[in-house]
Amino acid sequence: MAAVGPGESAQTTGIWAISILGGSPRKLRDDAGRASVSPSGAQIAYIGGRSQAEIWIMGADGENPRKLLQAAPGDRFLQVQWSPDGNRIAYIKLHNDDEKSQTTIETVPVSGGVSATILAGPSLGSFWWFSDDRIIYSAVEPAPNSSDMNLWQIRVDRTGGKVSAPKRITTWAGVSLLDLSASADGKRLMVVKAGFQRDLYVAEVRKHRILGTPRRFTLEGRDEIPSSWTPDGQRLFFYSNRNGNWDIFRQGLQERRAQDFILKPGDQIEPRVSPDARWVLYWDSAETDQGKAAGMRLMRVPISGGAPEPVLQATQGAVIHCSRGHPRCVLSEPDRGNGELVFSIFDPASGKKDELIRIATDLASSPSWDLSSDGLTAAVVALGNHQDCIRLVNLETGSGHAVCADQSAQLSGVSWSADGNGWFVTDSSVRKAAILYISSDGQVSQLWTTSTAVGAPLASPEGTSIAFTVSSWVRTARFFALPTSIAARMRFTGGRHKSSSFHAAWPQLLLKRKRRFLQFDSHTEAWEAETKCRTRQRSYG
């Protein structure tokens, strides 16, 4: 069996061979993610590169690796699978542009050549290619049911061309269907429900040290992400999907429950207090009636509450920060065509903006940044391959330098300290998760460690608190008996095909703790074998 596990560098994953008869795992390849074994068992296709932008093929023992496909800048691959005859590689590709994301299922000959597109949609989840040339795939439902996924089927030919229109198989609600694979007789389909929950924590800080144990700040059991403090550091603005979509809330340090701040259709995210503390700026990503993104709209609302007002329109993926000591707000926007992060200064009242500088970067690495209290310097992390460094950039001249942590660090978030003499950063590499403080002279202090991933550090303006997220990974493996009419059409011929693609990441190997069997209602004709556990959230394939 081929599995995805920790890589050598602690920043990436690798492919391991595991014998079902026992024995120690054997590493086949570093810097590799999701993998699929060929029907003959002689080759393995896998997603390579830290940005998941390459597809490679190697021998079953890791020998003779060769690159098959390179994605365009900003695109990445989400899944690979062999065709039943072993002549083509199918994959899901994610493409981002300035307005929306698009996923496609495509195929390419094993020998190389031109790719063929089977299907395109805004959010395809996973797929399985059956030996009778049908593909079952999962897809997210259109708004307002975008938290649901369902199964569809489509017929293709041996060259990967589509020969029938998609046909719905299920009409389920409240499930997320990923990592599809099937039994050899085509009667049972396995899916994995996977995701991670980001909980909001707050810790007391003194002289750049965390005092005591960080405490869970919210208890809703949904994603909760800190975004801005009030000027006195006593109340925290955060955004949460506790209502199904993203809304904005406010909660005091001594309060047990959050107050609703902005509740609207669509998503409201990343609230920021304006430099004069009169306004709260936030992004409104409402959808049109057709379920398509209407773009990133920056809004403002009085900090005491009131009617929102538009400020400006920006590129999808834009981020803003406002300085505490000076009346200055800065906007970053990705220029995916040129591979640059564009910084502009803007007026929160009029919405007028002026470009400052551009930074060349790998936008697929999701760079994160924070603004100094004087509004003149951006501290940026996750710039391409420099995952262990903070890059300090003068927003007037574009000049700068880097301050680095340990080479094994994988910094994912950054926040200036209140005194401006250093930065709080989160480090969530494969082997460890920690909150670090890095001083301006390069001294690194490890403040707190945990067994789960951390992110979104946010230091309070008076320097006595820090908020951050702690993530818990949840995977649920489910087996569905396909309705007889479908299974009959998909039964394998000759019994030679093997379910050899191991799509699940390393934590799935731990799914042995609890097993229980549930029966669906008769109308679905499906039995579900459900196994659950909570494991470490890591950068696994």
N, C-alpha and C positions, 0 to 999 in steps of 0.2 A: 504494500500500500504506500502511496506517496502522500505526504502531509506537509503542511506549511508550519514552520516554527521559527524560533529566534535565529538570526543570522550572526555572523562573526563579529560585526562592528557594533552590535547593540542598537544600531539605528535602523536596521533593515531586517527583513525576514529571509529565510532560506528554505530550500526543499529538502526534506528528509525521507529516507526509505525506512519503513517500519514493517517488520515481519509479523504476520498474524499468529505465528507459532511462538513468538516471544523473542527475547534478546534486546540489545540496546539499539536505539535508533541510529541510523547512519546518514550523515549529511551528504547530499548529492551536489548542492549548488548554493552559493551565497547570493545575496542581492536579487532574490527571486520571490515572487508572490504566488498567486493562484496557479494551479497546475492541473493538467489532464493527461492521463495515460492513454496511449493509442489502443485501438481494439486488439492489436496483436500483442500488446505488452512490450514492444521493442523500443518505443520512443515516448518521450514526455514533452508536451507543449506547456509553456509557462509564461507568465507575465513577468518581465524583468525591468530593472531600473527603479530608482527611488521614486520617480514620478509616475510609475506604472504606464509608461508610454511605449514599451517595447514588447513584442511577442517573440519568444525564442523556442527552438526545438533542440532537444539533446537525446542521447541514448538513455536506456533504462538505468544505467549505472552512472549517469552524469557525463558521459564521454561525448566528444565531438559537438559541442554547443554551436549553434548558428542562429543568427538573427533572421527572423522571417519578415517582420513588419515593424515599422516605426511610425508612431502616431504624429500628427501635426502638432505644432506648439500649442499647449493649452489643453489638448485632448488626452484622454487616458483610457486604458482598457479595464473592464470590470470582471470579465469572465472569459475563459477559453474552453473549448470542447472540440474533440475530434468528430468528424462525420462518421457514420456507421461503417463505411467502406474504408476509412483511413486515408482518403485521398485529399481531404480538405480540412482546414481548421476554421471553426466558427467562433465568433467572439462578440461580446457586447462592448461597444465603444461609447464613451461619454464625450460629447462635444459642447463646449460653452462658448457662447458669443455674448455680445454686449446686452442683449435683451432677454435671452432665455437659454435653457439647457435642452439638449436633444440627445436621446440614446438611440442607437441602432444595433440590430443584429446583422452582422456581415460574415462572409466567408472568403477565404483565400486558398488557393492551391497549396499543398504542402511543399511543392517545388518552388513556390513563389509566383508572382504574377499579379494580375489585376483583381481587386476585391469586388465581390458582388453583394449588394445590399438586399437582405431578405425583408426587413421590417424596420420602420422608424417610428418613434413615439417620444413623448416628453419624459416618460419615466418607466422604462422596462426594468424588471427586477432580475429575472433569471430565466434559463431555458434548458430544455433537454431534447436532443435530436434522436428520434426513434428510428429503428432499422427499416420501417416501412415508409420512410421519408416524410414523416410528420414531425413537427416541432411543437411541443407544448411550452408555453412561456407564461410568466406572471407579469402583470402590469398594474400600475396604480390607477385607481378610478379618478375621473375628472372631479374638480371641485363641484359641490362642497363635500364630496366623499373621498377626499384625497388621503385620508388615513386608512383606506381599504385597498386591498389588492385582490385580484382575481386571476383565474387561469383561462388561457385562450389556446387555440390550436390553429396551425396553418400547415398546408402541404407544400413541400419544396421538391425540386428535382435533384439529381445527384451532383449537379454543378452549383447547387445553392440558390437557384432561381426560384422565386415564388410562383406557385401554380394555382393557388386558391386564396380566397379572401379569408382574413382571420375570423374564427368562430368562437364565441364564448362557451366555456365549459361550466364555470361556476358563477354563482351570484352570492358569494359570501360577504359578510361585513365584519370589521374588527380584526382582520388577520393581515399579516405581512408575510408574503410567500417568497422565500429566497432559496438559493442553492438547490435547485431541482435536480433530482436524479431518479432513475427507475430501476425496478427489479428486472431480471433477465427475461421473464415471461411477459413483461409489459402490463402486469395487473396491478402493481402497486407503485405509487409515486411518493418519494420522500421529499419533503421541503423543510427548510430551516427558517424559523422565525428568529430574527437576530436584530439587535440594536443595543445602544447603551443609553443609560439615564444619567444626566448630569445634575447632581445635587449641589446646592449652594451652601458653602461653609464660610464662617467668619472667625478670625483669630485676632487676639490682642497682640500688638507689636510695641516693643520698646527698644530703642537704640538698634534698630534693624534686626531684632531678635523676636521670634514668636514666643509668647509666654503661655505655658500650659498647652492643653490639647485643643485644637480647633473644634468649634461646635457647629453642628448642623443648624443652619439658619432658617430654612424652610422645610416643611414636612409634607408636601403635596404629593410626592412620588412621581413627579413629572420633571421635564427639563427646566432648570432655573438658572439663568446666566446673569451675573452682576455686570452693571454697565456704568453707573455714575453715583457718586456720593453728593449729598447736600454739602454746602460750604463748611458747615460746622462738623462734618464727619459723623453725625448722629443718625442719619437716615440714608437708606440705600435704595436706589432705583435699580430694578432688574426686569428682565423679560422672561416669560414663561409660556409654555404650551399647555398649561393646565386646563384650558378651556377648549382644546382641540386645535386652535390656531395660536399664533404668538400674540400675546398682549403684554402691556406694561403695568408694573405694580411698584408700590413704594412701601417700605417697612422700616420702622425704627429699630435701633439695636436692642432696646429693651422691650419691644413689642413681640407678641407671640403670633400675630396674624398680620398678613399683608393687606394693604388697602388697594383697591382697584384705582388705577390712574388713567389708563386709556384702554378701553374695551371696544373694539370695532370689528366688522368683518375684515377678512384678509389678515395680513401679518403686520404687526407693529413691533419694531425691534430697535435695540441699541440706543436707549435714551441717554442724552448727554446734557448736563446743565450748562447753560450759556455762561460766559465769563462774568456777566453782571448779575447772575443768579436770578434773573427775571423770567427766563424761559427754560423749557425743556425741549431740546431738539430730538427728533427721532425719525427713523425711516419707516415709511408706509409702503408696503408692497402688495397692495390690493390687487385682486385679479379681475379681469373683465368677465363679462357674461359667458364668453367662450372658454373660460378657464385658462387663458393665457396671461402671463405676467404683464402688468401695465407699466413696468419699469420701477426704478427706485425714486421715490418722491420724498424729499426731506421736508418735514413738517415742523412746526413749532407750536407750543401750547404754553400758556402762563403756568409757572411753577405752582401757583395756588389753584390751578384748574381753570378750565374754560374751553372755548371753541378752538380747534386746531386751525392753523393757517399755513398755506404752502410757502416754502422758502425757495427750493430749486429742484430741478430734475437732474439725475445723475445716472451714470453707467451701472449696470448690475454688478454687485460686488464692491460698491463704494463704501468708504468708512470715513467718519469724521471724528475729530478730537478738538476740544477747546482748552486753551491755557487757563490756569488759575490766576496767575499774577498779572496778565495783560489781556486787553480786549482783542483776542486773536483766535480765530477758528480755522482749522485746516482740513481739507478734503483730500482723500486719495481715491483714484479711480484706476482700474486696470485697463491698459491698452493692449488687448490680446493680440492684435495684429502685429504690433512691434515688440511684444514681450517686455513691456515697461509698466512701472507703477508711477502714475502721474499725480503730483502733489500741487494743490491750488489753495490759495487763501480765499475765504469767502465772508461775506457780511451776513450774519444771521437775520438782520432786519430786512434788507433789500434782496438778498439772494445773489447779489453780484459776486462773481468769482474771477480770479486772475491766476493763471498758471504760474507756478514757482519753478519746479524742477521735475526731471524725469529720472527714474532709476531703472536700469536694465535688470531684470530678474526672471526666474522661472515662476510664473504665476500659478502653476499647478501645485507648487509647494505651499500655497496659502500664507504669504507673509503677513505678519502681525506687527503693529507699531503703536507707539504712544508719543505724546507731545510733551516737551519740557514746559515748565511753569512760565517761562518767558516767551513761549511760542516760536522759538527760533530753531529748535533742533528736534528731529524725529529719531527715536530709538526703534530700530527695526530688527525683528528676528525672523527666522525661517526664510531667508533669502537664498533660494536655490540649494546648492550643496553645502552652504555654510550654516549648517543647522546648530552648531555649537557656539555661535558668536552673536553679539549684539552689534549692529552697524549703526553708528551715530552719524547722521547726515545733517549738515547745515542747510536749512531750507531756503536760504538766500543765495548761497554760492554753489551748493551741490557738493562741496568738499566734505570729507569726513574720515573716520577711522573706525576700526573694529576693536571691541573688547570681548575676549573669548573665555568660555568656561572650559571644562575638561572636554577632550576631543570626543568622548563617548556621549556627551550631552546632546539632546535633541530638544532645543528650546521651542516652545509653542506659544508662549504669551509673554508680554513684558509690560511693566508699569513703573514709571518713575517714582522714586521715593520722595517724600514730602520735602526734604531738604535739598533735593536735586543732586545729591552726591553719589547716587547709585540707582540700581534697578532691582525690583523683584521680578523674577522670571520663573516660569514653570518648565520643568524638564520631565518629559514623558517618553523616554526611550523604551526599547523592547524589554530591557532587564530591570529598569528602575523608574520610579516616579518621585519627584521631589519639588519642593519650593526652595529656590536659591535666592541669595542676595549677592549681587555683583557690584562691588564698589567701582568708582571711576578710575582707580589705579589698578584694577584688574584682580583684586582679592575676591575669592569666591567663598561664601559661607552657605552651608547646607542647613536650612532652617527647619525643615520638616519632611519626613518621608512617609510614603504610604504604599500599599500593595496595589492600588488602583491608579488610573491616570488622573492627572490634575491639569487645570487650564484656567484661562481667563483671569489672571491675577489683577487685582484692583486695590491699590493702596489708598487709604483715606487722606484727605488734604491736610489734616493736622498731624498725621503720622502715627496714630495710635492703633489703627486697625488695618487689616487686609482681608479682602473677600476673594474667593476663588471657587472653582468648581471641582468636584470629585466625581469621577465617572465609574459606573458599575456596568459591566458587560453582561448581557442576558442572551442566551441562545436556547431555543426550544426546537428539538427535532420531532417532526411529525410524519407519520406514514399514512397515506390515504389509499384505500382500495378504489381504483377507478371504476366507475359504473361499467357494467358488463358490455354495453354497446360500444363504449370507447375502448375498453381493454381489448375486445375482440379485434377491433380494427388495428390495434397497435402491437399485437402479439409478435414476438420476434420469430424469425425463421431460422431453423437449424440449431437454435440454442447456443450459437457461438458467441453472441455479443455479451460483453461483460460490462457491468456498471463500474468502470474503472476510473472514472473521473472523481477525484477527491476534492470537491469544491470547498468543504468546510475548513476553517482555519484551525490552528493548533488547539485552542480551547475546546473544540468539539470532542477531542479525545478524552476530556474529563467528564463527558456526559454519561456517567455510570452511577450517579449517586441515588437517583430516585426515578422509579418507573411506575407509571399508572396508565391504564387503558380506559379510554373514553369512547362512547359510541355516539356518532352523529345521528341526527334524525334520519328516518328511513328514506326520505326523499333525496338525500344526497348520496345514498348507497355507499357511504364511506365510513371506514373504521379509522380511528386515529390512535396511534401509539405515541404517547407524549413523554418526553424526557426533558427535565428542566434542571438548570443549575445556574448559579451566578459565578462568573470567573473574572479574572483580571481583564480589564479593557486595555488592549495594547494595539500596536500598529501591525497586527497580524493580517496576512493576505485577506 
